[in-house]
C-alpha cells in the first residue's frame, strides 16, 4: 500500500514485511491472509490510500464502497 502521512499508523499497528518512505508518505508491504480484512482496511483508510498492489484488492474495496453508497441511495 502507498499511504499518505495520515495513515502512517498502519505501519505501527499491523505487522509489515517492509516499510519504506515514499515522498511524503509510506509504502507498506503487508502479508494478508484474508482479503476481506484488506478490503475493510482500505475502506477505513479511504483517501489516505494512494496506491494498492495488487490492483484487484483496490478494485474490491472500490466496489464495496459503491455498493454501500448505493444502499443509502447515494451511488
Beta strands, then each sheet from edge to edge (+ up, - down):
strand 1: 2-3
strand 2: 16-22
strand 3: 25-30
strand 4: 49-51
sheet 1: 2+ 3- 1+ 4-
end
